[in-house]
Amino acid sequence: MTAIVNTVLKKHKRASKCLEETEGPYIEITHSIGQDKIRKWSDEESEALGL
């Protein structure tokens, strides 16, 4: 059981670090494209997910 907890903790730490590293570029990309493209992407995502 301890091994599972340690593995999940390591994965969480790695994911948190990656999120911090990619947040800035994600925000820059989001601001550099138009709202119409964001809306289109969101619509296509919803369609792909079957929502």
N, CA, C, O and CB atoms as a CASP TS submission, in Angstrom:
PFRMAT TS
TARGET T0000
AUTHOR 0000-0000-0000
METHOD Language model
MODEL 1
PARENT N/A
ATOM      1  N   MET     1       0.824  -1.203   0.000  1.00  0.00           N
ATOM      2  CA  MET     1       0.000   0.000   0.000  1.00  0.00           C
ATOM      3  C   MET     1       0.868   1.267   0.000  1.00  0.00           C
ATOM      4  O   MET     1       0.551   2.247  -0.673  1.00  0.00           O
ATOM      5  CB  MET     1      -0.938  -0.002   1.217  1.00  0.00           C
ATOM      6  N   THR     2       1.952   1.229   0.755  1.00  0.00           N
ATOM      7  CA  THR     2       2.845   2.380   0.832  1.00  0.00           C
ATOM      8  C   THR     2       3.459   2.690  -0.529  1.00  0.00           C
ATOM      9  O   THR     2       3.639   3.855  -0.883  1.00  0.00           O
ATOM     10  CB  THR     2       3.947   2.131   1.862  1.00  0.00           C
ATOM     11  N   ALA     3       3.778   1.649  -1.289  1.00  0.00           N
ATOM     12  CA  ALA     3       4.375   1.851  -2.609  1.00  0.00           C
ATOM     13  C   ALA     3       3.408   2.592  -3.530  1.00  0.00           C
ATOM     14  O   ALA     3       3.825   3.455  -4.302  1.00  0.00           O
ATOM     15  CB  ALA     3       4.775   0.500  -3.232  1.00  0.00           C
ATOM     16  N   ILE     4       2.131   2.261  -3.453  1.00  0.00           N
ATOM     17  CA  ILE     4       1.131   2.924  -4.294  1.00  0.00           C
ATOM     18  C   ILE     4       1.037   4.400  -3.923  1.00  0.00           C
ATOM     19  O   ILE     4       0.993   5.264  -4.800  1.00  0.00           O
ATOM     20  CB  ILE     4      -0.253   2.240  -4.149  1.00  0.00           C
ATOM     21  N   VAL     5       1.006   4.684  -2.641  1.00  0.00           N
ATOM     22  CA  VAL     5       0.920   6.073  -2.186  1.00  0.00           C
ATOM     23  C   VAL     5       2.143   6.861  -2.640  1.00  0.00           C
ATOM     24  O   VAL     5       2.009   7.993  -3.105  1.00  0.00           O
ATOM     25  CB  VAL     5       0.788   6.134  -0.652  1.00  0.00           C
ATOM     26  N   ASN     6       3.320   6.286  -2.514  1.00  0.00           N
ATOM     27  CA  ASN     6       4.542   6.963  -2.951  1.00  0.00           C
ATOM     28  C   ASN     6       4.529   7.223  -4.448  1.00  0.00           C
ATOM     29  O   ASN     6       4.945   8.291  -4.898  1.00  0.00           O
ATOM     30  CB  ASN     6       5.769   6.138  -2.579  1.00  0.00           C
ATOM     31  N   THR     7       4.056   6.254  -5.221  1.00  0.00           N
ATOM     32  CA  THR     7       3.989   6.421  -6.674  1.00  0.00           C
ATOM     33  C   THR     7       3.027   7.542  -7.049  1.00  0.00           C
ATOM     34  O   THR     7       3.341   8.383  -7.891  1.00  0.00           O
ATOM     35  CB  THR     7       3.559   5.110  -7.346  1.00  0.00           C
ATOM     36  N   VAL     8       1.863   7.552  -6.424  1.00  0.00           N
ATOM     37  CA  VAL     8       0.878   8.599  -6.714  1.00  0.00           C
ATOM     38  C   VAL     8       1.415   9.964  -6.304  1.00  0.00           C
ATOM     39  O   VAL     8       1.211  10.946  -7.017  1.00  0.00           O
ATOM     40  CB  VAL     8      -0.452   8.311  -5.988  1.00  0.00           C
ATOM     41  N   LEU     9       2.087  10.039  -5.185  1.00  0.00           N
ATOM     42  CA  LEU     9       2.667  11.297  -4.731  1.00  0.00           C
ATOM     43  C   LEU     9       3.715  11.810  -5.713  1.00  0.00           C
ATOM     44  O   LEU     9       3.737  13.001  -6.023  1.00  0.00           O
ATOM     45  CB  LEU     9       3.286  11.126  -3.348  1.00  0.00           C
ATOM     46  N   LYS    10       4.579  10.934  -6.204  1.00  0.00           N
ATOM     47  CA  LYS    10       5.592  11.333  -7.187  1.00  0.00           C
ATOM     48  C   LYS    10       4.936  11.844  -8.464  1.00  0.00           C
ATOM     49  O   LYS    10       5.356  12.851  -9.034  1.00  0.00           O
ATOM     50  CB  LYS    10       6.527  10.153  -7.510  1.00  0.00           C
ATOM     51  N   LYS    11       3.903  11.135  -8.904  1.00  0.00           N
ATOM     52  CA  LYS    11       3.215  11.548 -10.135  1.00  0.00           C
ATOM     53  C   LYS    11       2.528  12.897  -9.942  1.00  0.00           C
ATOM     54  O   LYS    11       2.511  13.726 -10.852  1.00  0.00           O
ATOM     55  CB  LYS    11       2.181  10.484 -10.563  1.00  0.00           C
ATOM     56  N   HIS    12       1.967  13.113  -8.767  1.00  0.00           N
ATOM     57  CA  HIS    12       1.311  14.390  -8.475  1.00  0.00           C
ATOM     58  C   HIS    12       2.327  15.528  -8.482  1.00  0.00           C
ATOM     59  O   HIS    12       2.071  16.588  -9.053  1.00  0.00           O
ATOM     60  CB  HIS    12       0.589  14.329  -7.115  1.00  0.00           C
ATOM     61  N   LYS    13       3.469  15.314  -7.854  1.00  0.00           N
ATOM     62  CA  LYS    13       4.514  16.340  -7.830  1.00  0.00           C
ATOM     63  C   LYS    13       4.994  16.661  -9.238  1.00  0.00           C
ATOM     64  O   LYS    13       5.189  17.828  -9.578  1.00  0.00           O
ATOM     65  CB  LYS    13       5.695  15.886  -6.963  1.00  0.00           C
ATOM     66  N   ARG    14       5.186  15.625 -10.062  1.00  0.00           N
ATOM     67  CA  ARG    14       5.643  15.823 -11.436  1.00  0.00           C
ATOM     68  C   ARG    14       4.589  16.581 -12.249  1.00  0.00           C
ATOM     69  O   ARG    14       4.923  17.477 -13.024  1.00  0.00           O
ATOM     70  CB  ARG    14       5.960  14.465 -12.102  1.00  0.00           C
ATOM     71  N   ALA    15       3.326  16.221 -12.070  1.00  0.00           N
ATOM     72  CA  ALA    15       2.255  16.897 -12.799  1.00  0.00           C
ATOM     73  C   ALA    15       2.155  18.359 -12.378  1.00  0.00           C
ATOM     74  O   ALA    15       1.948  19.234 -13.219  1.00  0.00           O
ATOM     75  CB  ALA    15       0.914  16.185 -12.566  1.00  0.00           C
ATOM     76  N   SER    16       2.298  18.625 -11.096  1.00  0.00           N
ATOM     77  CA  SER    16       2.237  20.007 -10.607  1.00  0.00           C
ATOM     78  C   SER    16       3.367  20.843 -11.194  1.00  0.00           C
ATOM     79  O   SER    16       3.155  21.986 -11.600  1.00  0.00           O
ATOM     80  CB  SER    16       2.302  20.038  -9.073  1.00  0.00           C
ATOM     81  N   LYS    17       4.565  20.272 -11.238  1.00  0.00           N
ATOM     82  CA  LYS    17       5.711  20.984 -11.798  1.00  0.00           C
ATOM     83  C   LYS    17       5.483  21.276 -13.284  1.00  0.00           C
ATOM     84  O   LYS    17       5.753  22.384 -13.747  1.00  0.00           O
ATOM     85  CB  LYS    17       7.007  20.164 -11.603  1.00  0.00           C
ATOM     86  N   CYS    18       4.995  20.299 -14.018  1.00  0.00           N
ATOM     87  CA  CYS    18       4.741  20.489 -15.449  1.00  0.00           C
ATOM     88  C   CYS    18       3.659  21.536 -15.678  1.00  0.00           C
ATOM     89  O   CYS    18       3.747  22.329 -16.616  1.00  0.00           O
ATOM     90  CB  CYS    18       4.333  19.163 -16.103  1.00  0.00           C
ATOM     91  N   LEU    19       2.648  21.541 -14.830  1.00  0.00           N
ATOM     92  CA  LEU    19       1.591  22.540 -14.946  1.00  0.00           C
ATOM     93  C   LEU    19       2.153  23.940 -14.769  1.00  0.00           C
ATOM     94  O   LEU    19       1.808  24.851 -15.522  1.00  0.00           O
ATOM     95  CB  LEU    19       0.489  22.279 -13.919  1.00  0.00           C
ATOM     96  N   GLU    20       3.014  24.115 -13.780  1.00  0.00           N
ATOM     97  CA  GLU    20       3.640  25.421 -13.555  1.00  0.00           C
ATOM     98  C   GLU    20       4.467  25.848 -14.764  1.00  0.00           C
ATOM     99  O   GLU    20       4.453  27.018 -15.147  1.00  0.00           O
ATOM    100  CB  GLU    20       4.524  25.383 -12.301  1.00  0.00           C
ATOM    101  N   GLU    21       5.187  24.899 -15.365  1.00  0.00           N
ATOM    102  CA  GLU    21       6.058  25.220 -16.496  1.00  0.00           C
ATOM    103  C   GLU    21       5.283  25.559 -17.759  1.00  0.00           C
ATOM    104  O   GLU    21       5.762  26.341 -18.580  1.00  0.00           O
ATOM    105  CB  GLU    21       6.985  24.066 -16.772  1.00  0.00           C
ATOM    106  N   THR    22       4.111  24.996 -17.929  1.00  0.00           N
ATOM    107  CA  THR    22       3.359  25.217 -19.160  1.00  0.00           C
ATOM    108  C   THR    22       2.274  26.282 -19.039  1.00  0.00           C
ATOM    109  O   THR    22       1.679  26.670 -20.044  1.00  0.00           O
ATOM    110  CB  THR    22       2.739  23.936 -19.597  1.00  0.00           C
ATOM    111  N   GLU    23       2.012  26.754 -17.837  1.00  0.00           N
ATOM    112  CA  GLU    23       0.931  27.720 -17.648  1.00  0.00           C
ATOM    113  C   GLU    23       1.184  29.020 -18.409  1.00  0.00           C
ATOM    114  O   GLU    23       0.284  29.530 -19.077  1.00  0.00           O
ATOM    115  CB  GLU    23       0.751  28.017 -16.170  1.00  0.00           C
ATOM    116  N   GLY    24       2.400  29.560 -18.313  1.00  0.00           N
ATOM    117  CA  GLY    24       2.714  30.808 -19.004  1.00  0.00           C
ATOM    118  C   GLY    24       2.549  30.709 -20.513  1.00  0.00           C
ATOM    119  O   GLY    24       1.844  31.526 -21.106  1.00  0.00           O
ATOM    120  N   PRO    25       3.190  29.719 -21.153  1.00  0.00           N
ATOM    121  CA  PRO    25       3.012  29.588 -22.600  1.00  0.00           C
ATOM    122  C   PRO    25       1.553  29.342 -23.004  1.00  0.00           C
ATOM    123  O   PRO    25       1.112  29.827 -24.046  1.00  0.00           O
ATOM    124  CB  PRO    25       3.878  28.458 -23.118  1.00  0.00           C
ATOM    125  N   TYR    26       0.807  28.597 -22.195  1.00  0.00           N
ATOM    126  CA  TYR    26      -0.612  28.351 -22.497  1.00  0.00           C
ATOM    127  C   TYR    26      -1.389  29.663 -22.500  1.00  0.00           C
ATOM    128  O   TYR    26      -2.206  29.907 -23.388  1.00  0.00           O
ATOM    129  CB  TYR    26      -1.229  27.369 -21.471  1.00  0.00           C
ATOM    130  N   ILE    27      -1.134  30.492 -21.516  1.00  0.00           N
ATOM    131  CA  ILE    27      -1.832  31.777 -21.443  1.00  0.00           C
ATOM    132  C   ILE    27      -1.455  32.650 -22.633  1.00  0.00           C
ATOM    133  O   ILE    27      -2.314  33.315 -23.210  1.00  0.00           O
ATOM    134  CB  ILE    27      -1.505  32.504 -20.120  1.00  0.00           C
ATOM    135  N   GLU    28      -0.176  32.653 -23.005  1.00  0.00           N
ATOM    136  CA  GLU    28       0.263  33.438 -24.165  1.00  0.00           C
ATOM    137  C   GLU    28      -0.422  32.977 -25.445  1.00  0.00           C
ATOM    138  O   GLU    28      -0.888  33.796 -26.236  1.00  0.00           O
ATOM    139  CB  GLU    28       1.781  33.343 -24.327  1.00  0.00           C
ATOM    140  N   ILE    29      -0.480  31.681 -25.642  1.00  0.00           N
ATOM    141  CA  ILE    29      -1.140  31.143 -26.838  1.00  0.00           C
ATOM    142  C   ILE    29      -2.616  31.506 -26.838  1.00  0.00           C
ATOM    143  O   ILE    29      -3.162  31.919 -27.862  1.00  0.00           O
ATOM    144  CB  ILE    29      -0.969  29.612 -26.914  1.00  0.00           C
ATOM    145  N   THR    30      -3.258  31.352 -25.688  1.00  0.00           N
ATOM    146  CA  THR    30      -4.684  31.655 -25.592  1.00  0.00           C
ATOM    147  C   THR    30      -4.959  33.116 -25.938  1.00  0.00           C
ATOM    148  O   THR    30      -5.944  33.415 -26.613  1.00  0.00           O
ATOM    149  CB  THR    30      -5.203  31.340 -24.185  1.00  0.00           C
ATOM    150  N   HIS    31      -4.106  34.024 -25.488  1.00  0.00           N
ATOM    151  CA  HIS    31      -4.313  35.440 -25.761  1.00  0.00           C
ATOM    152  C   HIS    31      -3.937  35.823 -27.189  1.00  0.00           C
ATOM    153  O   HIS    31      -4.386  36.851 -27.695  1.00  0.00           O
ATOM    154  CB  HIS    31      -3.514  36.270 -24.787  1.00  0.00           C
ATOM    155  N   SER    32      -3.119  35.001 -27.839  1.00  0.00           N
ATOM    156  CA  SER    32      -2.668  35.362 -29.181  1.00  0.00           C
ATOM    157  C   SER    32      -3.635  34.914 -30.276  1.00  0.00           C
ATOM    158  O   SER    32      -3.533  35.374 -31.414  1.00  0.00           O
ATOM    159  CB  SER    32      -1.309  34.765 -29.436  1.00  0.00           C
ATOM    160  N   ILE    33      -4.564  34.031 -29.948  1.00  0.00           N
ATOM    161  CA  ILE    33      -5.529  33.596 -30.965  1.00  0.00           C
ATOM    162  C   ILE    33      -6.873  34.252 -30.694  1.00  0.00           C
ATOM    163  O   ILE    33      -7.147  34.695 -29.579  1.00  0.00           O
ATOM    164  CB  ILE    33      -5.670  32.046 -30.979  1.00  0.00           C
ATOM    165  N   GLY    34      -7.690  34.310 -31.701  1.00  0.00           N
ATOM    166  CA  GLY    34      -8.979  34.970 -31.577  1.00  0.00           C
ATOM    167  C   GLY    34     -10.008  34.130 -30.832  1.00  0.00           C
ATOM    168  O   GLY    34      -9.891  32.909 -30.727  1.00  0.00           O
ATOM    169  N   GLN    35     -11.010  34.818 -30.324  1.00  0.00           N
ATOM    170  CA  GLN    35     -12.086  34.144 -29.608  1.00  0.00           C
ATOM    171  C   GLN    35     -12.837  33.151 -30.493  1.00  0.00           C
ATOM    172  O   GLN    35     -13.334  32.134 -30.009  1.00  0.00           O
ATOM    173  CB  GLN    35     -13.053  35.166 -29.049  1.00  0.00           C
ATOM    174  N   ASP    36     -12.918  33.450 -31.794  1.00  0.00           N
ATOM    175  CA  ASP    36     -13.621  32.533 -32.698  1.00  0.00           C
ATOM    176  C   ASP    36     -12.904  31.184 -32.781  1.00  0.00           C
ATOM    177  O   ASP    36     -13.555  30.142 -32.851  1.00  0.00           O
ATOM    178  CB  ASP    36     -13.742  33.154 -34.102  1.00  0.00           C
ATOM    179  N   LYS    37     -11.581  31.196 -32.773  1.00  0.00           N
ATOM    180  CA  LYS    37     -10.828  29.943 -32.818  1.00  0.00           C
ATOM    181  C   LYS    37     -10.956  29.183 -31.499  1.00  0.00           C
ATOM    182  O   LYS    37     -11.033  27.955 -31.492  1.00  0.00           O
ATOM    183  CB  LYS    37      -9.349  30.219 -33.129  1.00  0.00           C
ATOM    184  N   ILE    38     -10.978  29.908 -30.394  1.00  0.00           N
ATOM    185  CA  ILE    38     -11.150  29.268 -29.089  1.00  0.00           C
ATOM    186  C   ILE    38     -12.535  28.614 -29.030  1.00  0.00           C
ATOM    187  O   ILE    38     -12.669  27.478 -28.576  1.00  0.00           O
ATOM    188  CB  ILE    38     -10.974  30.305 -27.929  1.00  0.00           C
ATOM    189  N   ARG    39     -13.546  29.323 -29.483  1.00  0.00           N
ATOM    190  CA  ARG    39     -14.908  28.802 -29.485  1.00  0.00           C
ATOM    191  C   ARG    39     -15.009  27.568 -30.382  1.00  0.00           C
ATOM    192  O   ARG    39     -15.645  26.579 -30.018  1.00  0.00           O
ATOM    193  CB  ARG    39     -15.899  29.885 -29.951  1.00  0.00           C
ATOM    194  N   LYS    40     -14.377  27.632 -31.558  1.00  0.00           N
ATOM    195  CA  LYS    40     -14.397  26.499 -32.483  1.00  0.00           C
ATOM    196  C   LYS    40     -13.721  25.288 -31.846  1.00  0.00           C
ATOM    197  O   LYS    40     -14.235  24.173 -31.928  1.00  0.00           O
ATOM    198  CB  LYS    40     -13.702  26.866 -33.814  1.00  0.00           C
ATOM    199  N   TRP    41     -12.574  25.505 -31.213  1.00  0.00           N
ATOM    200  CA  TRP    41     -11.861  24.408 -30.564  1.00  0.00           C
ATOM    201  C   TRP    41     -12.719  23.799 -29.460  1.00  0.00           C
ATOM    202  O   TRP    41     -12.787  22.577 -29.328  1.00  0.00           O
ATOM    203  CB  TRP    41     -10.517  24.898 -29.990  1.00  0.00           C
ATOM    204  N   SER    42     -13.374  24.649 -28.668  1.00  0.00           N
ATOM    205  CA  SER    42     -14.231  24.160 -27.587  1.00  0.00           C
ATOM    206  C   SER    42     -15.398  23.344 -28.133  1.00  0.00           C
ATOM    207  O   SER    42     -15.756  22.308 -27.573  1.00  0.00           O
ATOM    208  CB  SER    42     -14.756  25.332 -26.753  1.00  0.00           C
ATOM    209  N   ASP    43     -15.986  23.816 -29.227  1.00  0.00           N
ATOM    210  CA  ASP    43     -17.090  23.080 -29.858  1.00  0.00           C
ATOM    211  C   ASP    43     -16.620  21.722 -30.368  1.00  0.00           C
ATOM    212  O   ASP    43     -17.298  20.712 -30.178  1.00  0.00           O
ATOM    213  CB  ASP    43     -17.692  23.897 -31.015  1.00  0.00           C
ATOM    214  N   GLU    44     -15.456  21.702 -31.018  1.00  0.00           N
ATOM    215  CA  GLU    44     -14.922  20.439 -31.540  1.00  0.00           C
ATOM    216  C   GLU    44     -14.559  19.487 -30.412  1.00  0.00           C
ATOM    217  O   GLU    44     -14.746  18.276 -30.532  1.00  0.00           O
ATOM    218  CB  GLU    44     -13.695  20.699 -32.418  1.00  0.00           C
ATOM    219  N   GLU    45     -14.043  20.025 -29.324  1.00  0.00           N
ATOM    220  CA  GLU    45     -13.717  19.194 -28.161  1.00  0.00           C
ATOM    221  C   GLU    45     -14.981  18.559 -27.590  1.00  0.00           C
ATOM    222  O   GLU    45     -15.010  17.367 -27.286  1.00  0.00           O
ATOM    223  CB  GLU    45     -13.001  20.031 -27.077  1.00  0.00           C
ATOM    224  N   SER    46     -16.027  19.376 -27.449  1.00  0.00           N
ATOM    225  CA  SER    46     -17.290  18.862 -26.923  1.00  0.00           C
ATOM    226  C   SER    46     -17.863  17.785 -27.822  1.00  0.00           C
ATOM    227  O   SER    46     -18.379  16.776 -27.341  1.00  0.00           O
ATOM    228  CB  SER    46     -18.296  19.990 -26.760  1.00  0.00           C
ATOM    229  N   GLU    47     -17.775  17.995 -29.123  1.00  0.00           N
ATOM    230  CA  GLU    47     -18.270  17.011 -30.082  1.00  0.00           C
ATOM    231  C   GLU    47     -17.481  15.704 -29.966  1.00  0.00           C
ATOM    232  O   GLU    47     -18.063  14.619 -29.992  1.00  0.00           O
ATOM    233  CB  GLU    47     -18.181  17.567 -31.519  1.00  0.00           C
ATOM    234  N   ALA    48     -16.169  15.811 -29.840  1.00  0.00           N
ATOM    235  CA  ALA    48     -15.323  14.621 -29.724  1.00  0.00           C
ATOM    236  C   ALA    48     -15.613  13.853 -28.443  1.00  0.00           C
ATOM    237  O   ALA    48     -15.528  12.626 -28.412  1.00  0.00           O
ATOM    238  CB  ALA    48     -13.849  15.010 -29.772  1.00  0.00           C
ATOM    239  N   LEU    49     -15.957  14.585 -27.384  1.00  0.00           N
ATOM    240  CA  LEU    49     -16.260  13.949 -26.108  1.00  0.00           C
ATOM    241  C   LEU    49     -17.698  13.448 -26.034  1.00  0.00           C
ATOM    242  O   LEU    49     -18.085  12.770 -25.082  1.00  0.00           O
ATOM    243  CB  LEU    49     -15.999  14.914 -24.978  1.00  0.00           C
ATOM    244  N   GLY    50     -18.483  13.792 -27.054  1.00  0.00           N
ATOM    245  CA  GLY    50     -19.875  13.364 -27.098  1.00  0.00           C
ATOM    246  C   GLY    50     -20.773  14.140 -26.164  1.00  0.00           C
ATOM    247  O   GLY    50     -21.774  13.616 -25.674  1.00  0.00           O
ATOM    248  N   LEU    51     -20.416  15.396 -25.916  1.00  0.00           N
ATOM    249  CA  LEU    51     -21.224  16.228 -25.001  1.00  0.00           C
ATOM    250  C   LEU    51     -22.304  16.975 -25.731  1.00  0.00           C
ATOM    251  O   LEU    51     -23.068  17.715 -25.112  1.00  0.00           O
ATOM    252  CB  LEU    51     -20.346  17.216 -24.260  1.00  0.00           C
TER
END
